[in-house]
Amino acid sequence: MSLIEEDPYGYEKFKETRNSLISTSDAVFYKYAKIKINSVYQLDKVFHCETDCGKYFWVEPTNKIVLMSVAERLHDITNNTEVVLKYYGDPPTFEEINKHMDWNIDEENIWVD
């Protein structure tokens, strides 16, 4: 039996976490978790959303992190960007981020590639 089959270094555990999302901190995670989102559309690699209370919400997976921001005006959306999640491997899809953050979105109002 080879070393890989015996898994002495936890290779299987690494494979599981390789394409998973990890929260950077609980405080930031809960600020953006379980948000009611009315609509989502994608421009390039950035997801633009509108929340139930009329705020603008922005999500961008880039360079092994997922940035998020919320603002009253679209012009102010990039002023308070926060690192909410980290990922390893391939960039996560919007569905993966949605599932991890437990957002409430009507499937008919998601327009992503």
Stockholm file with secondary structure:
# STOCKHOLM 1.0

chainA/1-113         MSLIEEDPYGYEKFKETRNSLISTSDAVFYKYAKIKINSVYQLDKVFHCETDCGKYFWVEPTNKIVLMSVAERLHDITNNTEVVLKYYGDPPTFEEINKHMDWNIDEENIWVD
#=GR chainA/1-113 SS CCHHHHCTTCHHHHHHHHTCEEESCHHHHHHHTTCEEEEEEEETTEEEEEETTSCEEEEEEETTEEEEEEESSGGGTTTTCEEEEEECSSCCCHHHHHHHHTCEECGGGEECC
#=GC SS_cons         CCHHHHCTTCHHHHHHHHTCEEESCHHHHHHHTTCEEEEEEEETTEEEEEETTSCEEEEEEETTEEEEEEESSGGGTTTTCEEEEEECSSCCCHHHHHHHHTCEECGGGEECC
//
